[in-house]
Amino acid sequence: MSLKTMKKDELELLSNKDIAFMILSEGKRKLNTADLFRKIMKLLDLPESAFEKKIADFYTALATDKRFILLDNGKWDLRSNHTSDKIIKVSDEDEEDEDTSEEEKQEEEIEEDNFDDTEDEEYDEDTNEELKDLVVIDEDELELEE
């Protein structure tokens, strides 16, 4: 069914993201969040005051719906219209940390160290003094003692 042939009562039964899906599938151009939501408001005859109240929820709905993708120019389109190399991966710092190798993480930690070298030397001397009487026992020797 086409948006042009649907009555307002029928449109009101649909969610905003379903209407957005229909708009993007019928139209040949991609739209940014505001333009897409304004089209929905016009179709549903919503007042302008609803725009600011509901635009954030609309964006969240699009972002979490796998039918839509946000392109690098900030416009929404249907995922089915694009191959994977055109899709922007939205990532946060946690995902970036997963991509970082262990060596890079260790290098970053070393760069972040801001300790005074003299404190480290004093600590090392104290530790060596405390550990001089310790004896290392091999696992085999430990089993023999039991």
C-alpha positions in Angstrom: 0.0 0.0 0.0 1.2 3.5 -0.9 1.5 6.4 1.5 -0.5 8.5 -0.9 -3.4 6.2 -0.9 -3.5 5.7 2.9 -5.9 7.6 5.0 -4.8 9.5 8.1 -6.6 6.9 10.3 -4.6 4.1 8.7 -1.3 6.0 9.1 -2.0 6.7 12.8 -2.0 2.9 13.4 1.6 2.7 12.1 4.7 3.5 14.1 6.8 6.5 13.1 9.6 4.2 12.0 7.2 2.1 9.8 6.0 5.4 8.2 9.7 6.4 7.7 10.4 3.0 6.1 7.5 3.6 3.7 8.7 7.1 2.9 12.3 5.9 2.2 11.2 2.9 0.2 8.8 5.0 -2.0 11.2 8.0 -2.5 14.4 7.8 -4.4 16.3 10.2 -2.2 17.8 9.9 1.3 16.7 12.3 4.1 18.2 13.6 7.3 16.4 12.9 10.6 14.7 16.3 10.8 13.4 16.2 7.2 12.1 12.7 7.6 10.4 13.4 10.8 8.8 16.6 9.4 7.3 14.5 6.5 5.8 12.1 9.1 4.4 15.1 11.1 2.8 16.4 7.9 1.3 13.1 7.0 -0.2 12.7 10.6 -1.1 16.4 10.9 0.9 16.8 14.1 1.5 20.3 15.5 5.0 21.9 15.2 5.3 21.6 19.0 5.5 17.8 18.7 8.7 18.1 16.7 11.0 19.1 19.6 9.2 16.7 22.0 9.5 13.6 19.8 12.5 14.1 17.5 15.0 12.5 19.9 12.8 9.4 20.3 12.4 9.2 16.6 16.2 9.3 16.0 16.7 6.6 18.6 14.0 4.4 17.0 15.7 4.7 13.6 19.2 4.1 15.1 18.1 0.9 16.8 16.0 -0.5 13.8 18.2 -2.6 11.6 16.1 -1.7 8.5 17.7 1.8 8.5 21.3 3.0 8.1 22.8 6.4 8.8 25.1 7.4 5.9 28.3 9.4 6.2 26.5 12.5 5.0 24.0 12.3 7.9 21.1 11.1 5.9 19.0 8.0 6.5 18.4 5.3 4.0 17.2 1.7 3.9 19.9 -0.9 4.6 18.7 -3.0 1.7 19.8 -0.2 -0.7 23.4 -0.4 0.3 26.3 -2.8 0.4 28.3 -3.2 3.6 31.2 -1.0 2.4 28.9 2.1 2.4 27.6 1.6 6.0 29.1 3.7 8.8 29.9 1.7 11.9 28.8 3.7 14.9 31.4 2.9 17.6 32.1 4.1 21.1 35.4 3.9 23.1 34.6 0.4 24.3 34.5 -1.0 20.8 37.7 0.8 20.0 39.4 -0.8 22.9 38.4 -4.2 21.6 40.2 -3.5 18.3 43.4 -2.4 20.1 46.0 -5.1 20.4 47.5 -6.1 23.7 50.8 -4.6 22.7 49.2 -1.2 21.9 47.4 -1.3 25.3 50.7 -1.9 27.1 52.4 0.9 25.2 49.6 3.3 26.1 49.9 2.3 29.8 53.6 2.9 29.7 53.1 6.3 28.2 50.5 7.1 30.9 52.9 6.3 33.7 53.9 9.6 35.5 55.8 8.2 38.4 59.0 9.7 39.8 61.9 7.4 39.0 63.5 7.9 42.5 60.5 6.5 44.2 60.7 3.4 42.0 64.3 2.8 42.9 63.6 3.0 46.6 60.7 0.6 46.3 62.8 -1.9 44.4 65.6 -1.8 47.0 63.0 -2.4 49.8 61.4 -5.3 47.9 64.7 -6.9 47.2 65.7 -6.8 50.9 62.4 -8.4 51.9 62.7 -11.2 49.2 66.3 -12.2 49.8 65.4 -15.0 52.2 62.7 -16.6 50.0 63.4 -19.9 48.3 61.8 -21.0 45.0 60.4 -24.5 45.0 59.6 -26.4 41.8 56.2 -28.1 41.5 57.9 -31.5 41.5 59.6 -30.8 44.7 56.3 -29.6 46.2 54.7 -32.9 45.3 57.6 -34.9 46.8 57.2 -33.1 50.2 53.5 -34.2 50.4 
